[in-house]
Every structure is written in structure tokens, then in C-alpha cells.
Amino acid sequence: MCAVSIRPATSADLESLAALAAVTFPLAAPEDAAPESLATFIEENLSVQRFAEYLADEDIDVLVDHDPTNEGEISGYLMLMAGEPVDADVAAAVTMRPTIQLSKFYVSPTAHGQGLAGRLMVAGLRAAEARGAATMWLGVNQENARAQRFYAKQGFEQVGAKRFQVGARLEHDFVLERRLRHR
């Protein structure tokens, strides 16, 4: 087991976050996703500048893990976005309010199988509860069976479906939701 420390991201993490996002986002995409669409999505949503904007937004929490034994390398991150879902399909599917979106959740492939994803999820659930959310929801690509299995083990259930634009391609996601403990 590696020694990790899960904590809120800071501006010192921006380069590492963007680099990790560029590696991990394509791994969650369907195998036939166009590389140029993935690159455009990463540039528009997962750049250093975008992560700086996320960190500055009071409705967004970004948690990272870092390994203090490996020069503080970030091996995973998650992003929570508080507020009412803006997607009509999600708003109709989510069962309780207030809710919080698990917008991004990625672990480096080098950290797979080490329990990091589970520990990061626990930290994310605690952060969502601290914000007073009754439920947490997320969208997961319908072709990403590995992620679906992970989320099911974490107590998420499918409550609907939505579409997700990646470049020129329209992806189809399941909407998953988990009730939080304090409600």
C-alpha cells in the first residue's frame, strides 16, 4: 500500500492535475473515440487554466492524493460540483435535493489496484456530506464497464441516462446516484 495524502488541491497542483487529466480522461473514453475529439475536450476542460478556474469557484471542490514518498506525485483526483443539475435529463433523474455532482474522478493507471480509488471516494463522500448534500450523482459512459462496476461497489445506482458531448461525438452516459449517510 502506498502512503497517500488526500487533500484539497492548491494552485501548486495545477500542472500535475492537467497532466494527470490528459493521461486519464482518454482511458475512460470508448475505444473508438476520435483522438482529435479527446484532445479538444482535454484542451477545453482539463487544461491548467481550466483547473485554476475550478479551484477559484466556491461551488467546486477538487481533492487530490499525493504520494509524499514520490516527490508529492499526484496519483488521482476528484471534482465535486455543488448546485442544481443543469442538464434536464439529470435533473429529472436525480431523486433528492440538495445534490452534488461527482464531475471528475480519475486515478493514474500506475495506481490501479492499490485501493486509492476507494480511499479517494470516501474523501469525496465526506466532502459532499460536509456541503450538506443529500445525494451524489455522476455520469459514466455506457461503454465503461470497469467504472460502472466500481461505482456499483461504492453504492451508486443507475437512475437515468444523459448525453455528453466530446468533440464532434455525442456520447451516452448512465446517470448514477448515491444517497449520502447523513440524510
C-alpha positions as CSV (number, residue, x, y, z in Angstrom):
1,M,0.0,0.0,0.0
2,C,1.4,3.4,-0.9
3,A,1.4,6.3,1.5
4,V,-1.0,8.8,0.2
5,S,-2.4,12.0,1.5
6,I,-5.8,13.1,0.2
7,R,-6.3,16.9,0.5
8,P,-7.8,19.8,-1.3
9,A,-6.0,20.8,-4.5
10,T,-4.0,24.0,-4.5
11,S,-2.6,26.2,-7.2
12,A,0.7,24.4,-6.8
13,D,-1.1,21.3,-8.2
14,L,-2.3,22.8,-11.4
15,E,0.4,21.4,-13.7
16,S,0.1,18.0,-12.2
17,L,-3.7,18.0,-12.3
18,A,-3.7,18.9,-16.0
19,A,-1.0,16.3,-16.8
20,L,-2.9,13.5,-15.0
21,A,-6.2,14.5,-16.6
22,A,-4.6,14.4,-20.0
23,V,-3.5,10.8,-19.3
24,T,-6.6,9.5,-17.6
25,F,-9.5,11.1,-19.5
26,P,-8.8,9.1,-22.7
27,L,-8.7,5.9,-20.7
28,A,-12.4,6.3,-19.7
29,A,-13.5,7.1,-23.2
30,P,-14.8,4.5,-25.6
31,E,-12.1,2.7,-27.6
32,D,-13.3,4.1,-30.9
33,A,-13.3,7.7,-29.7
34,A,-11.5,10.0,-32.1
35,P,-8.2,11.2,-30.7
36,E,-8.8,14.7,-32.0
37,S,-12.1,14.9,-30.1
38,L,-10.4,13.7,-26.9
39,A,-7.6,16.3,-27.4
40,T,-10.2,19.1,-27.9
41,F,-12.1,18.1,-24.8
42,I,-8.9,18.0,-22.7
43,E,-7.8,21.4,-24.0
44,E,-11.2,23.0,-23.3
45,N,-11.9,21.3,-20.0
46,L,-8.8,19.9,-18.4
47,S,-6.1,22.4,-19.0
48,V,-4.1,24.3,-16.4
49,Q,-6.2,27.4,-17.0
50,R,-9.5,25.4,-16.5
51,F,-8.2,23.8,-13.3
52,A,-7.3,27.2,-12.0
53,E,-10.9,28.3,-12.7
54,Y,-12.2,25.2,-10.9
55,L,-10.1,25.9,-7.9
56,A,-11.4,29.5,-7.8
57,D,-15.0,28.5,-7.9
58,E,-16.6,28.3,-4.4
59,D,-19.1,25.7,-5.6
60,I,-16.3,23.3,-6.7
61,D,-14.1,21.1,-4.5
62,V,-11.1,19.4,-6.1
63,L,-9.4,16.8,-4.0
64,V,-6.1,15.2,-4.9
65,D,-4.0,12.5,-3.5
66,H,-0.3,12.8,-3.5
67,D,2.4,10.4,-2.5
68,P,4.9,12.1,-0.2
69,T,7.4,9.3,-0.8
70,N,7.4,10.0,-4.5
71,E,8.1,13.8,-4.7
72,G,4.5,14.5,-3.9
73,E,3.3,13.0,-7.2
74,I,-0.5,13.2,-7.7
75,S,-1.9,9.8,-8.5
76,G,-5.6,10.7,-8.5
77,Y,-8.2,13.4,-8.2
78,L,-11.9,14.1,-8.0
79,M,-14.0,17.1,-8.6
80,L,-17.3,17.9,-6.9
81,M,-19.7,20.5,-8.2
82,A,-22.4,21.7,-5.9
83,G,-25.7,23.0,-7.2
84,E,-28.8,22.0,-9.1
85,P,-28.1,19.9,-12.2
86,V,-28.2,22.0,-15.3
87,D,-28.9,19.0,-17.7
88,A,-32.6,18.4,-17.9
89,D,-32.2,14.6,-18.1
90,V,-30.1,14.6,-14.9
91,A,-32.4,17.0,-13.1
92,A,-35.3,14.6,-13.8
93,A,-33.4,11.5,-12.8
94,V,-31.8,12.6,-9.6
95,T,-34.1,11.7,-6.7
96,M,-33.2,14.0,-3.9
97,R,-32.0,17.5,-3.2
98,P,-29.7,19.1,-2.4
99,T,-27.4,17.1,-4.6
100,I,-23.8,17.3,-5.7
101,Q,-22.1,16.1,-8.9
102,L,-19.1,13.9,-8.9
103,S,-17.9,15.7,-12.1
104,K,-14.4,14.1,-12.4
105,F,-12.9,11.0,-10.7
106,Y,-9.6,9.7,-12.1
107,V,-6.8,7.6,-10.8
108,S,-3.5,7.1,-12.6
109,P,-3.2,3.7,-14.2
110,T,0.0,3.2,-12.2
111,A,-2.1,3.4,-9.0
112,H,-4.8,1.0,-10.1
113,G,-5.4,-2.0,-7.8
114,Q,-3.9,-0.2,-4.7
115,G,-7.1,0.9,-3.1
116,L,-6.6,4.5,-3.9
117,A,-9.9,4.9,-5.8
118,G,-11.8,3.7,-2.8
119,R,-10.0,6.0,-0.4
120,L,-10.4,8.9,-2.7
121,M,-14.1,8.1,-3.0
122,V,-14.5,8.1,0.8
123,A,-12.9,11.5,1.0
124,G,-15.3,12.8,-1.8
125,L,-18.3,11.4,0.0
126,R,-17.2,13.2,3.2
127,A,-16.7,16.4,1.4
128,A,-20.2,16.1,-0.2
129,E,-21.8,15.4,3.2
130,A,-19.9,18.4,4.6
131,R,-21.6,20.6,2.0
132,G,-25.0,19.3,3.1
133,A,-25.8,17.2,0.0
134,A,-28.4,14.5,0.3
135,T,-27.1,12.6,-2.7
136,M,-24.2,12.5,-5.1
137,W,-24.7,11.9,-8.8
138,L,-22.4,11.3,-11.7
139,G,-22.4,10.4,-15.4
140,V,-20.5,7.4,-16.6
141,N,-20.1,6.4,-20.2
142,Q,-22.4,3.4,-21.1
143,E,-19.4,1.6,-22.6
144,N,-17.2,2.0,-19.5
145,A,-18.0,-1.3,-17.7
146,R,-15.0,-1.1,-15.3
147,A,-16.1,2.3,-14.0
148,Q,-19.7,1.1,-13.7
149,R,-18.6,-1.9,-11.6
150,F,-16.5,0.4,-9.3
151,Y,-19.4,2.8,-8.8
152,A,-21.8,0.0,-8.0
153,K,-19.4,-1.3,-5.3
154,Q,-19.4,2.2,-3.9
155,G,-23.2,2.2,-3.6
156,F,-24.2,4.1,-6.7
157,E,-27.4,3.0,-8.6
158,Q,-28.4,3.8,-12.1
159,V,-31.3,6.4,-12.1
160,G,-31.3,7.6,-15.7
161,A,-29.3,8.5,-18.8
162,K,-27.9,11.6,-20.4
163,R,-25.8,12.7,-23.4
164,F,-22.3,14.0,-23.2
165,Q,-20.5,15.9,-26.0
166,V,-16.8,15.0,-26.6
167,G,-15.6,17.0,-29.6
168,A,-17.9,16.1,-32.5
169,R,-19.1,12.9,-30.9
170,L,-22.2,12.6,-28.8
171,E,-21.6,10.0,-26.0
172,H,-24.2,8.3,-24.0
173,D,-23.9,8.2,-20.2
174,F,-25.7,6.5,-17.5
175,V,-26.7,8.8,-14.6
176,L,-25.8,7.1,-11.3
177,E,-26.8,8.4,-7.8
178,R,-25.9,7.5,-4.3
179,R,-27.7,8.6,-1.1
180,L,-25.4,10.1,1.5
181,R,-25.3,8.8,5.0
182,H,-26.4,11.9,7.0
183,R,-29.8,12.0,5.3
